[in-house]
Amino acid sequence: MSTGIAVAVIVLGVVVLLFGRRLALLAAGVGALLGLGLLQFLPGLQDGIGGILLVFGLAILGGVLGVVAKALTHLVIIIVGFIAGGALVLAGLDALAIDLGLWAFVVASLGGLIAAVLANRFFDWAVIVLAGLVGAALTMRGLQLLWPSLVGWIGLIIGIALAVLGIVYQSRRKR
């Protein structure tokens, strides 16, 4: 992917880290993260316009769905929680360079199910934690596109630190 796309993904990640309590931004970030995760299964799209359309198309779709469905926020957070859980599992597997093949979908589905249940139970905190995790994952994916040496444990540690900072920042804004 090009440098411009990597920078755009980083910017979107930072925006979600800081302002992801707004459901539309969180859903847009989840859409972009899902698009990045799906690209590993569609290698022909990774370097072309198709990859750009997939990532940013899903981001726009997620943002629009977040705006349209604001009245149904609990249903939306369950759906976003499921997708985010699955996308975060795919991002984690990719960050650690673990290739499970099609089993990655099974593992991602389990992660999505766990995230959906937790999102429903702890709504406010679910939004804050998902925003921190999705924002950090997007930021790290963009940084890894620019600097492939960040793939692996160092990238995972930086990503966790970014997630914690985003969660702390947004939880303090909650009060």
PyMOL commands that set and color helices and strands:
alter all, ss='L'
color gray80, all
select helices_A, chain A and resi 3-19+23-39+43-45+49-68+70-95+103-121+123-146+148-150+153-174
alter helices_A, ss='H'
color red, helices_A
deselect
rebuild
show_as cartoon
